[in-house]
Amino acid sequence: MTNQTAPLYVKVDASKCCGYTTCSEVCPELYKLDEQGFAYVESDVVPPGLEAKAREGAFMCPEGAIYVGETPPPT
């Protein structure tokens, strides 16, 4: 048996992001901001150790623009 956990996936829906930056305030290691202040992620997999902060950052988004889940995000 392996001790690895399944990856946690993340996706920011750019069409819904309004630039409130709350996700980045909660988890700047994962949620980056572009020049206009809109959120993006550099990878669709949450780095180990950031799972709780990734979920909290998504929860804090007032527009619901962030998907965090155990299956790959819908395209």
N, C-alpha and C positions, 0 to 999 in steps of 0.2 A: 504494500500500500504506500502511496505517496502522501506527503504532508503538504502538498501545494494546494492552494485555494484557486477557485475559478477566477478568471480576470473580471474586473468590473469595467464596464464600458461607459464612455461619456461622449456626448455630442452637443454642441451649441447650435441651435437653429438661428442662423444669422437673420432670417426674415422676421423673427420675433424679438430679437434682442433690441432693447431701446437704450442701452448704455447706462443703466443704473449703477453698475459696477459692484453691486453687493456680492456677487459670486467671487470676484477677485479680492474683495476685502476679506472674505472668509478663507479663501484658499488661493493665494497668489501663486503658489507653486504649480497649480494646474490651470487656473483660468487666467489667461493673458488678455491684455487690452490692446487693440490696434490704435492707430493715430487718432481716430475719432472717438475712442473710448468704448468701442464695442468689443464684447468678449469673444474669444476663440480658444481652442485647445490645440496643442501641438501634436497630440496623439489621441487616438480614440480609445486607448486603454489607460485607466487610472493607475499611476505608479503605486507599488506596494507601500502601505503605511499612510496613504492619503485617502483611503476609502471613506472614512467618516467625514472628513472635511469636504470631500467631493460631493457627498450626499447633502451636507448642510448648505454648501454653496448653491446647489441646484434648488433646494427647498427655499432658499432666500430670494430667488429670482422672482420678482413680481409679475413677470410676463410668462413664466413657465417655459422659458426658452431653452432649458437645459435638460437633456435626457441623461440619466445615470441608471444603469441596470446591469443585470447579469447576462443579458443576451445582447448581441451586437445591435446598435441603434438602427431604427428603420431608416431607409434611404429616401 
